[in-house]
Amino acid sequence: MIDVKSKEDIEAMREGGSILGRVMEALKIEVKPGVSTGELDNLAKNLILKNNAQSSFLGYNGYPKSICTSINEEVVHGIPSSRKLKEGDILSLDAGIFYKGFHTDVALTLPVGEISPEDKKLVDSAKKGLFAGLKKVKEGIRIGDISSAIQKSIENDGFSVIRDCTGHGIGKELHEEPSVPNYGEPGTGEILKEGNTIAIEPMACFGNFPVKTQEDGWTIVTSDGKKSAHFEFTILVRNNDYENLTPVEI
């Protein structure tokens, strides 16, 4: 059963998503060679608290930081640390906040300084995959319609789609029904209704799509060590389209 949000619920998520978007815009400015992922986390933590919100990630199943910072072959859930960004890295920033009883979640992949043309194509493909999925969103479609559009977009660019990590419903809980895979068949899966809120988050990679979890118990990396890219919006399903509840320029 996919939760249908009330007008009041949606307004709370809209306000929270706006705060989250501003946090991400501030983080984007600081992504440069020599900056540590721990410094980015501290900035995010302070900005979130300044806006009377809480990090959705901090303490979630024991996660120790306020955001996720995943570099190069790290797909998702990279833990901020003293590690410094280097020229040519690509960095996935993933953040969520809890505000007025509701969660919102957003992610984007950024270049660190100048990146290779091949890496830029990967990042652009993941971004295109997000918008391909979003174009399908309206009341009455099925999850598989979104999943299939993402998969076709990314695979047509010559990249692979990460299959073990998915998007998700979101609201009072960070992860709600339904699961939103980044691959699948059109006409399959749950039917979306106006008032549903979901996080769509394609992940594209070079090479093959299998992944593994590192010894820290959180960081998921590509099994072949090749780079990946990740984008995510929290969106509201409307009658004929969608609303992005986490406005950030990507």
Residue frames as qw, qx, qy, qz and C-alpha x, y, z in Angstrom:
[[0.000, 0.889, 0.458, 0.000, 0.00, 0.00, 0.00],
 [0.430, 0.249, 0.000, 0.868, 1.55, 3.28, -1.15],
 [0.160, -0.599, -0.485, 0.617, 0.79, 6.14, 1.21],
 [0.189, 0.698, 0.386, 0.572, -1.22, 9.05, -0.23],
 [0.321, -0.158, -0.339, 0.870, -0.18, 12.33, 1.34],
 [0.014, 0.840, 0.516, -0.167, -2.64, 15.01, 2.45],
 [0.280, 0.861, 0.058, 0.420, -2.31, 18.67, 1.46],
 [0.431, -0.864, 0.235, -0.108, -0.76, 19.37, 4.86],
 [0.860, -0.231, 0.348, 0.294, 1.69, 16.49, 4.46],
 [0.668, 0.522, 0.242, 0.472, 2.71, 17.73, 1.03],
 [0.030, 0.946, -0.054, 0.318, 3.25, 21.27, 2.25],
 [0.640, -0.692, 0.326, 0.071, 5.51, 20.02, 5.04],
 [0.824, 0.022, 0.396, 0.404, 7.52, 17.98, 2.52],
 [0.443, 0.781, 0.168, 0.406, 7.65, 20.96, 0.17],
 [0.235, -0.938, 0.197, -0.162, 9.09, 23.13, 2.95],
 [0.756, -0.468, 0.420, 0.184, 11.57, 20.46, 3.97],
 [0.784, 0.332, 0.350, 0.391, 12.59, 19.83, 0.38],
 [0.242, 0.921, 0.005, 0.305, 13.23, 23.52, -0.12],
 [0.464, -0.807, 0.367, -0.007, 15.55, 23.55, 2.88],
 [0.835, -0.137, 0.464, 0.262, 17.31, 20.45, 1.58],
 [0.632, 0.662, 0.217, 0.340, 17.74, 22.03, -1.84],
 [0.002, -0.958, 0.193, -0.212, 19.43, 25.07, -0.28],
 [0.683, -0.568, 0.447, 0.102, 21.74, 22.82, 1.73],
 [0.828, 0.179, 0.416, 0.331, 22.78, 20.99, -1.43],
 [0.410, 0.859, 0.063, 0.300, 23.36, 24.24, -3.31],
 [0.288, -0.890, 0.341, -0.091, 25.70, 25.34, -0.52],
 [0.797, -0.297, 0.494, 0.182, 27.55, 22.01, -0.60],
 [0.758, 0.553, 0.241, 0.247, 28.01, 22.20, -4.37],
 [0.160, 0.954, -0.182, 0.176, 30.04, 25.39, -4.03],
 [0.451, -0.725, 0.518, -0.058, 32.52, 23.68, -1.69],
 [0.933, 0.073, 0.331, 0.119, 33.23, 20.64, -3.87],
 [0.402, 0.852, -0.333, 0.042, 36.80, 21.20, -5.07],
 [0.794, 0.202, -0.462, 0.338, 40.22, 19.53, -4.88],
 [0.271, 0.312, -0.547, 0.728, 41.69, 19.51, -1.36],
 [0.545, -0.335, 0.189, -0.745, 38.36, 19.63, 0.49],
 [0.001, -0.077, 0.981, -0.176, 37.68, 16.64, 2.72],
 [0.414, -0.390, -0.693, -0.443, 34.36, 14.83, 2.71],
 [0.407, -0.461, -0.635, 0.467, 34.29, 15.36, 6.47],
 [0.066, -0.217, -0.070, 0.971, 34.32, 19.12, 5.92],
 [0.328, -0.182, -0.538, -0.755, 31.33, 18.77, 3.59],
 [0.482, -0.431, -0.763, 0.004, 29.52, 16.74, 6.23],
 [0.291, -0.383, -0.451, 0.752, 30.17, 19.35, 8.92],
 [0.118, 0.053, -0.193, -0.973, 28.83, 22.08, 6.66],
 [0.442, -0.290, -0.676, -0.513, 25.71, 20.06, 5.92],
 [0.449, -0.412, -0.725, 0.321, 25.17, 19.25, 9.60],
 [0.156, -0.308, -0.278, 0.896, 25.39, 22.91, 10.61],
 [0.240, -0.017, -0.357, -0.903, 23.10, 24.11, 7.82],
 [0.457, -0.346, -0.774, -0.267, 20.49, 21.45, 8.57],
 [0.384, -0.462, -0.624, 0.500, 20.43, 22.35, 12.26],
 [0.067, -0.170, -0.029, 0.983, 20.37, 26.07, 11.46],
 [0.389, -0.110, -0.453, -0.795, 17.12, 25.46, 9.58],
 [0.562, -0.164, 0.508, -0.632, 15.53, 23.64, 12.53],
 [0.888, 0.199, -0.279, -0.308, 15.67, 20.31, 10.71],
 [0.670, -0.450, 0.591, 0.019, 17.38, 16.99, 11.36],
 [0.228, 0.433, -0.787, -0.376, 19.49, 14.81, 9.13],
 [0.904, 0.022, -0.059, -0.423, 17.52, 11.79, 7.94],
 [0.786, 0.337, -0.505, 0.121, 20.73, 9.79, 7.73],
 [0.059, 0.513, -0.651, 0.556, 22.48, 10.53, 11.03],
 [0.405, -0.174, 0.738, -0.511, 21.83, 7.53, 13.30],
 [0.820, 0.219, -0.109, -0.518, 19.73, 5.71, 10.68],
 [0.991, 0.019, -0.127, 0.027, 20.46, 2.03, 11.44],
 [0.741, -0.503, 0.116, 0.429, 23.64, 3.32, 13.07],
 [0.584, 0.591, 0.123, 0.543, 24.89, 5.46, 10.16],
 [0.559, -0.453, -0.262, 0.643, 27.45, 7.84, 11.72],
 [0.221, -0.139, 0.157, 0.953, 27.24, 10.99, 9.56],
 [0.325, 0.543, 0.339, -0.697, 24.73, 13.56, 8.27],
 [0.629, 0.609, -0.194, -0.442, 25.26, 12.99, 4.52],
 [0.884, 0.006, 0.403, 0.236, 26.73, 10.35, 2.22],
 [0.174, 0.833, -0.391, -0.350, 29.79, 11.15, 0.10],
 [0.883, 0.069, 0.448, 0.123, 30.58, 8.50, -2.50],
 [0.043, 0.776, -0.441, -0.448, 33.70, 8.94, -4.66],
 [0.225, 0.457, -0.767, -0.390, 34.39, 7.31, -8.03],
 [0.417, -0.013, -0.885, -0.206, 33.69, 3.55, -7.71],
 [0.058, 0.229, 0.761, -0.605, 31.66, 4.15, -4.54],
 [0.086, -0.460, -0.710, -0.526, 28.04, 3.92, -5.66],
 [0.419, -0.706, -0.178, -0.542, 26.19, 5.03, -2.52],
 [0.765, -0.625, -0.150, -0.050, 26.49, 5.32, 1.27],
 [0.625, 0.323, -0.329, 0.630, 30.09, 6.50, 1.36],
 [0.521, -0.748, -0.330, 0.246, 30.92, 7.75, 4.87],
 [0.179, 0.915, -0.151, 0.327, 32.44, 11.26, 5.16],
 [0.842, -0.356, -0.065, 0.400, 35.94, 11.28, 6.62],
 [0.282, -0.765, 0.241, 0.526, 39.28, 13.06, 6.46],
 [0.616, 0.195, 0.585, 0.490, 39.70, 11.84, 2.88],
 [0.068, 0.626, -0.076, -0.773, 40.34, 14.77, 0.56],
 [0.706, 0.630, 0.303, -0.109, 38.85, 15.18, -2.88],
 [0.471, -0.332, 0.500, 0.647, 41.28, 15.04, -5.78],
 [0.337, 0.524, -0.315, -0.715, 41.28, 16.62, -9.22],
 [0.385, 0.202, -0.790, -0.433, 39.41, 14.33, -11.60],
 [0.097, 0.175, 0.918, -0.342, 37.26, 12.61, -8.95],
 [0.395, -0.382, -0.422, -0.721, 33.51, 12.41, -9.31],
 [0.003, -0.002, 0.739, -0.674, 31.55, 12.79, -6.08],
 [0.383, -0.508, -0.654, -0.410, 28.03, 11.68, -5.31],
 [0.095, -0.125, 0.495, -0.855, 26.48, 13.85, -2.59],
 [0.444, -0.420, -0.728, -0.311, 23.40, 12.30, -1.01],
 [0.009, -0.069, 0.524, -0.849, 21.45, 14.07, 1.74],
 [0.360, -0.539, -0.684, -0.334, 18.10, 13.79, 3.45],
 [0.050, -0.203, 0.453, -0.867, 16.35, 15.81, 6.13],
 [0.253, -0.522, -0.812, 0.060, 13.49, 15.28, 8.55],
 [0.017, -0.040, 0.108, -0.993, 11.32, 18.37, 8.93],
 [0.543, -0.010, 0.144, -0.827, 7.84, 18.78, 10.43],
 [0.748, -0.016, 0.575, -0.330, 7.43, 15.02, 10.58],
 [0.853, 0.493, 0.160, -0.060, 8.48, 14.16, 7.02],
 [0.599, -0.361, 0.477, 0.533, 11.61, 13.14, 5.15],
 [0.616, 0.770, -0.059, -0.155, 12.95, 14.37, 1.82],
 [0.754, -0.276, 0.464, 0.375, 15.96, 12.94, 0.00],
 [0.519, 0.842, -0.083, -0.120, 18.17, 14.25, -2.83],
 [0.720, -0.339, 0.411, 0.445, 21.45, 13.30, -4.53],
 [0.546, 0.829, -0.093, -0.081, 23.68, 14.56, -7.32],
 [0.848, -0.111, 0.185, 0.484, 27.07, 13.68, -8.76],
 [0.087, 0.982, -0.089, -0.146, 29.58, 16.47, -9.19],
 [0.769, 0.437, -0.203, 0.421, 32.96, 16.80, -10.90],
 [0.560, -0.736, 0.038, 0.379, 35.94, 17.63, -8.73],
 [0.171, -0.598, 0.437, 0.649, 37.88, 20.11, -10.81],
 [0.518, 0.458, -0.478, -0.542, 38.36, 18.95, -14.40],
 [0.736, -0.061, 0.662, -0.129, 37.17, 15.42, -15.16],
 [0.234, -0.133, 0.796, 0.542, 37.73, 13.24, -18.19],
 [0.463, 0.108, -0.355, -0.805, 35.30, 13.35, -21.14],
 [0.475, -0.111, -0.860, -0.148, 34.40, 9.71, -20.42],
 [0.179, -0.295, -0.737, 0.582, 33.51, 10.48, -16.81],
 [0.252, 0.223, 0.069, -0.939, 31.44, 13.46, -17.92],
 [0.498, -0.005, -0.639, -0.586, 29.48, 11.19, -20.25],
 [0.383, -0.224, -0.874, 0.199, 28.78, 8.85, -17.33],
 [0.014, -0.314, -0.494, 0.811, 27.56, 11.66, -15.10],
 [0.357, 0.184, -0.220, -0.889, 25.43, 13.09, -17.89],
 [0.452, -0.079, -0.815, -0.354, 23.93, 9.66, -18.58],
 [0.233, -0.323, -0.811, 0.428, 22.85, 9.18, -14.96],
 [0.137, 0.332, 0.213, -0.909, 21.30, 12.65, -15.06],
 [0.416, 0.110, -0.525, -0.734, 19.50, 11.87, -18.33],
 [0.352, -0.180, -0.918, -0.022, 18.24, 8.65, -16.77],
 [0.017, -0.357, -0.614, 0.704, 16.65, 10.61, -13.95],
 [0.320, 0.345, -0.033, -0.882, 14.81, 12.91, -16.34],
 [0.387, 0.036, -0.786, -0.481, 13.77, 9.99, -18.54],
 [0.236, -0.312, -0.889, 0.237, 12.09, 8.42, -15.51],
 [0.062, 0.389, 0.390, -0.832, 10.55, 11.69, -14.40],
 [0.294, 0.148, -0.418, -0.847, 8.94, 12.23, -17.80],
 [0.370, -0.196, -0.872, -0.255, 6.82, 9.13, -17.19],
 [0.124, -0.240, -0.752, 0.602, 5.44, 10.26, -13.84],
 [0.413, -0.182, -0.096, -0.887, 1.73, 10.99, -13.50],
 [0.616, -0.050, 0.585, -0.526, -1.26, 9.39, -11.85],
 [0.883, 0.300, 0.121, -0.342, -2.08, 5.95, -13.25],
 [0.557, 0.577, -0.596, 0.005, 1.36, 4.88, -14.43],
 [0.946, -0.303, -0.101, 0.054, 3.13, 1.86, -13.00],
 [0.486, -0.747, 0.378, 0.253, 6.53, 1.76, -11.31],
 [0.741, 0.031, 0.538, 0.400, 7.84, -0.36, -14.16],
 [0.441, 0.832, 0.245, 0.233, 7.15, 2.48, -16.59],
 [0.168, -0.948, 0.270, -0.003, 9.63, 4.64, -14.67],
 [0.692, -0.433, 0.540, 0.204, 12.14, 1.81, -14.22],
 [0.749, 0.363, 0.463, 0.306, 12.10, 0.87, -17.89],
 [0.307, 0.933, 0.056, 0.180, 12.59, 4.46, -19.05],
 [0.354, -0.837, 0.412, 0.071, 15.62, 4.87, -16.77],
 [0.758, -0.182, 0.579, 0.240, 17.17, 1.60, -17.90],
 [0.669, 0.584, 0.368, 0.275, 16.70, 2.28, -21.61],
 [0.117, 0.985, -0.089, 0.085, 18.12, 5.80, -21.34],
 [0.420, -0.740, 0.516, 0.096, 21.28, 4.73, -19.51],
 [0.750, -0.041, 0.618, 0.232, 21.89, 1.54, -21.49],
 [0.590, 0.750, 0.256, 0.155, 21.40, 3.38, -24.77],
 [0.023, 0.951, -0.304, 0.041, 24.33, 5.56, -23.71],
 [0.702, 0.403, -0.559, 0.182, 26.48, 2.45, -23.31],
 [0.087, -0.437, 0.672, -0.591, 26.51, 2.30, -19.51],
 [0.424, -0.239, -0.873, 0.027, 25.15, -0.20, -17.00],
 [0.476, -0.592, -0.050, -0.648, 22.37, 0.34, -14.46],
 [0.004, 0.237, -0.832, 0.501, 23.06, -0.57, -10.84],
 [0.577, -0.271, -0.614, -0.464, 20.41, -3.14, -9.92],
 [0.534, -0.276, -0.723, 0.339, 20.94, -3.88, -6.23],
 [0.103, -0.329, -0.365, 0.865, 20.11, -0.32, -5.11],
 [0.056, 0.585, 0.694, 0.416, 16.73, 1.26, -5.80],
 [0.179, -0.337, 0.048, -0.923, 14.61, 4.34, -5.31],
 [0.217, -0.305, -0.865, 0.335, 11.81, 4.23, -2.78],
 [0.264, -0.796, -0.424, -0.343, 8.66, 5.71, -1.37],
 [0.367, 0.062, -0.401, 0.837, 9.26, 8.45, 1.19],
 [0.343, -0.692, -0.292, -0.563, 7.31, 10.46, 3.75],
 [0.623, -0.712, 0.157, -0.283, 6.95, 9.86, 7.47],
 [0.841, -0.308, 0.359, 0.261, 9.62, 7.20, 7.00],
 [0.052, -0.659, 0.525, 0.536, 12.80, 7.64, 4.99],
 [0.147, 0.152, -0.882, -0.421, 12.12, 4.40, 3.12],
 [0.616, 0.215, 0.470, -0.594, 8.49, 3.54, 2.40],
 [0.543, 0.310, 0.746, 0.230, 6.71, 1.44, -0.19],
 [0.976, 0.202, 0.079, 0.018, 7.18, 1.09, -3.10],
 [0.581, -0.363, 0.453, 0.570, 10.65, 0.11, -4.23],
 [0.505, 0.821, 0.002, -0.267, 11.55, 2.00, -7.41],
 [0.776, -0.134, 0.424, 0.447, 14.13, -0.05, -9.35],
 [0.090, 0.716, -0.311, -0.618, 16.22, 1.51, -12.09],
 [0.160, 0.193, -0.842, -0.478, 15.49, -1.34, -14.48],
 [0.423, 0.250, 0.777, -0.394, 12.35, -3.23, -15.40],
 [0.141, 0.312, 0.788, 0.512, 9.47, -3.70, -17.80],
 [0.280, -0.079, -0.029, -0.956, 6.79, -1.12, -18.64],
 [0.683, -0.220, -0.379, -0.584, 3.29, -1.98, -17.43],
 [0.712, -0.193, -0.641, 0.212, 4.55, -3.81, -14.33],
 [0.305, -0.009, -0.511, 0.804, 4.64, -2.92, -10.65],
 [0.036, -0.594, -0.626, 0.504, 2.42, -0.80, -8.44],
 [0.172, 0.716, 0.428, 0.524, 0.13, 1.88, -9.87],
 [0.269, -0.090, -0.290, 0.914, 0.90, 5.41, -8.71],
 [0.073, -0.799, -0.593, -0.072, -1.81, 7.75, -7.45],
 [0.079, 0.740, -0.036, 0.667, -1.96, 11.50, -7.08],
 [0.539, -0.747, 0.177, -0.347, -0.48, 12.35, -3.68],
 [0.950, -0.142, -0.019, 0.279, 2.15, 9.60, -3.69],
 [0.001, -0.921, 0.388, 0.025, 5.69, 10.75, -2.93],
 [0.970, 0.017, 0.098, 0.223, 8.68, 8.77, -4.17],
 [0.220, -0.783, 0.454, 0.364, 12.44, 9.16, -4.45],
 [0.873, 0.480, 0.055, 0.065, 13.67, 8.32, -7.95],
 [0.291, -0.822, 0.453, 0.185, 17.42, 7.70, -8.01],
 [0.899, 0.422, -0.103, 0.060, 19.17, 6.20, -11.03],
 [0.476, -0.678, 0.505, 0.242, 22.74, 4.95, -10.67],
 [0.803, 0.582, -0.125, -0.024, 24.86, 4.37, -13.76],
 [0.572, -0.618, 0.480, 0.245, 28.30, 2.81, -14.04],
 [0.393, 0.584, -0.657, -0.269, 31.04, 1.78, -16.43],
 [0.115, 0.247, -0.959, 0.077, 31.50, -1.96, -16.82],
 [0.419, -0.310, -0.837, -0.165, 29.19, -4.41, -15.09],
 [0.393, -0.618, -0.092, -0.675, 26.45, -3.64, -12.57],
 [0.771, -0.393, -0.480, 0.147, 27.23, -6.02, -9.64],
 [0.083, -0.776, 0.298, -0.550, 28.18, -4.27, -6.40],
 [0.702, -0.205, -0.601, 0.321, 29.62, -5.19, -3.02],
 [0.389, -0.894, -0.053, -0.214, 29.70, -3.63, 0.45],
 [0.397, 0.568, -0.542, 0.476, 32.99, -2.59, 1.97],
 [0.518, -0.125, -0.736, 0.418, 34.19, -3.55, 5.44],
 [0.077, -0.084, 0.342, -0.933, 32.69, -0.41, 7.02],
 [0.157, 0.389, 0.877, -0.235, 29.30, -2.06, 6.48],
 [0.268, 0.734, 0.315, -0.539, 27.93, 0.92, 4.55],
 [0.156, 0.645, -0.404, -0.629, 29.90, 1.92, 1.48],
 [0.810, 0.333, 0.482, -0.021, 28.63, 0.14, -1.63],
 [0.044, -0.635, 0.526, 0.564, 31.14, -0.04, -4.49],
 [0.794, 0.438, -0.262, -0.330, 31.14, -1.48, -7.99],
 [0.925, -0.238, 0.285, 0.084, 32.55, -5.00, -7.92],
 [0.797, 0.378, 0.127, 0.454, 34.88, -4.27, -10.84],
 [0.479, -0.474, -0.063, 0.736, 36.15, -1.00, -9.32],
 [0.247, 0.353, 0.416, 0.801, 34.84, 1.17, -12.15],
 [0.050, 0.061, 0.252, -0.965, 33.24, 4.55, -11.58],
 [0.034, -0.586, -0.801, -0.118, 29.55, 5.20, -11.02],
 [0.059, -0.151, 0.024, -0.986, 27.23, 8.23, -10.88],
 [0.162, -0.490, -0.832, 0.202, 24.00, 8.86, -8.97],
 [0.150, -0.211, -0.040, -0.965, 21.17, 11.40, -9.03],
 [0.185, -0.446, -0.862, 0.155, 17.98, 11.60, -6.96],
 [0.240, -0.280, -0.008, -0.930, 14.91, 13.78, -6.52],
 [0.127, 0.338, 0.835, -0.414, 12.00, 13.43, -4.13],
 [0.180, -0.093, -0.447, -0.871, 8.89, 13.95, -6.21],
 [0.440, 0.271, 0.573, -0.636, 5.15, 14.31, -5.75],
 [0.161, 0.254, 0.848, 0.437, 2.88, 12.45, -8.16],
 [0.316, 0.343, 0.177, -0.866, 0.21, 14.74, -9.62],
 [0.720, 0.429, 0.409, -0.360, -2.70, 14.13, -11.95],
 [0.748, 0.662, 0.046, 0.014, -0.87, 14.77, -15.20],
 [0.506, 0.644, -0.412, 0.399, 2.76, 15.20, -14.13],
 [0.732, -0.350, -0.409, 0.417, 4.97, 15.56, -11.06],
 [0.101, -0.954, 0.134, -0.250, 6.40, 18.18, -8.72],
 [0.664, 0.228, -0.487, 0.520, 10.04, 18.10, -7.66],
 [0.546, -0.810, -0.197, -0.081, 9.93, 18.60, -3.89],
 [0.686, -0.515, 0.146, 0.492, 13.74, 18.88, -3.67],
 [0.498, 0.858, 0.056, 0.110, 14.64, 21.74, -6.02],
 [0.479, -0.641, 0.390, 0.456, 18.36, 21.81, -6.73],
 [0.544, 0.736, -0.264, -0.304, 20.03, 22.65, -10.00],
 [0.759, -0.230, 0.567, 0.223, 21.73, 19.65, -11.58]]
